[in-house]
Amino acid sequence: MRHGKKINHLGIKSAHRHSMLANMASSLILSKRIQTTLAKGKALRVYVEPLITKSKDDSTHSRRVVFSYLQNKEAVSELFREISVKVANRPGGYTRILKTGNRLGDNADMCLIELVDYNENLLGTKQEAKAKATRRRRSPSKKKETTEEPKTAAKKAVIVAAPATEVIDEIVAPETQTEEPTIEEQTEENTE
């Protein structure tokens, strides 16, 4: 029985699984993003995140430990030179899994697994979202504009209430118009 055993064996022998995860981890470190099945991506995340954490301490011992897992000199040097510098302040969660749908051949769940700090598209949208955040207080220039708006709204209300010929004259030449009596005054004159 496999009570409490959380490792996903992926249906392959342990030697095959270790070499496959080492190869996938090296590819992820070198290219920053790979496409794989969802089960392999979740297994890879568990495999590679402790290695990235260990790369924060750049010592001979930690380099040898990471090399024993990866078996790839280029991947180890990339991890310790560039990736560890970029993730130095991040407390964990160095990878992101994005589901991409099902594979056409066997309908397997596919995903993209990528390093979080290397996706410029998502990083750019978060920075833009912070820049677009609305402020609660209005600046003094905005307050001045709002005080002028009710006057124009009242003028529009007068235009709407006026007869059609006056509206056309108002739109054509608003500066040449003189103040004319309001509708109430016109009705009072007509009744007298």
C-alpha positions, -999 to 999 in steps of 0.1 A, spaced: 0 0 0 12 35 -7 -2 54 23 13 89 26 36 85 -4 32 117 -23 57 113 -52 41 108 -86 59 78 -102 47 88 -137 44 52 -147 81 48 -152 111 33 -133 129 55 -108 162 57 -129 142 68 -160 122 93 -139 153 109 -123 171 112 -157 140 126 -173 134 152 -145 171 162 -146 169 167 -184 136 187 -181 151 208 -152 182 216 -173 160 226 -203 138 248 -180 168 266 -166 184 271 -200 153 282 -220 132 296 -191 100 279 -204 91 244 -216 60 227 -227 51 193 -212 22 173 -197 6 185 -166 17 155 -145 53 159 -156 52 197 -150 39 192 -114 67 166 -108 93 190 -123 82 219 -101 88 197 -70 122 187 -84 135 221 -96 123 246 -69 146 232 -41 175 235 -66 168 271 -73 166 277 -35 200 261 -31 214 283 -58 209 314 -37 239 303 -17 268 304 -42 293 280 -26 313 251 -39 292 227 -19 258 240 -32 272 239 -68 282 203 -64 249 193 -49 230 210 -77 253 194 -103 246 160 -88 209 165 -96 212 182 -130 244 166 -145 247 196 -169 275 222 -164 258 249 -186 226 247 -166 244 249 -133 264 279 -144 232 296 -158 214 289 -125 241 303 -103 250 333 -124 217 347 -136 187 330 -121 198 331 -85 205 368 -88 170 374 -102 152 354 -76 173 365 -46 144 384 -29 117 358 -37 109 335 -8 97 306 -30 74 299 -59 99 303 -86 79 285 -113 45 289 -128 23 263 -145 0 275 -173 -25 249 -186 -27 249 -224 -54 224 -231 -53 188 -243 -29 171 -267 -44 161 -301 -29 126 -302 -38 111 -268 -58 139 -252 -33 144 -224 -34 176 -203 -7 199 -215 10 228 -198 37 254 -200 60 255 -170 81 287 -168 103 307 -144 82 334 -129 107 363 -131 114 357 -168 79 363 -183 80 399 -194 44 399 -207 30 391 -173 54 413 -155 46 442 -178 8 438 -172 12 439 -135 33 471 -136 7 487 -160 -21 477 -137 -4 494 -108 1 525 -128 -36 526 -139 -49 524 -104 -73 552 -97 -66 577 -70 -92 585 -44 -85 622 -41 -88 646 -70 -61 670 -78 -69 708 -77 -70 710 -115 -96 683 -117 -117 702 -91 -117 733 -113 -129 714 -142 -158 699 -122 -169 733 -110 -172 745 -147 -191 715 -158 -224 723 -140 -226 757 -159 -223 740 -192 -249 714 -181 -273 743 -171 -267 759 -205 -275 726 -222 -307 723 -203 -317 758 -215 -309 748 -250 -330 717 -248 -360 736 -233 -357 763 -261 -376 760 -294 -360 742 -323 -350 774 -342 -332 788 -312 -313 756 -307 -301 757 -343 -290 794 -339 -273 785 -306 -253 757 -322 -244 777 -353 -232 809 -335 -232 807 -297 -212 839 -293 -236 861 -314 -266 850 -294 -280 876 -270 -299 867 -239 -335 859 -248 -363 856 -224 -369 821 -210 -399 800 -219 -417 811 -188 -413 848 -197 -425 841 -232 -456 824 -220 -463 853 -196 -460 877 -225 -483 856 -247 -510 854 -220 -510 892 -215 
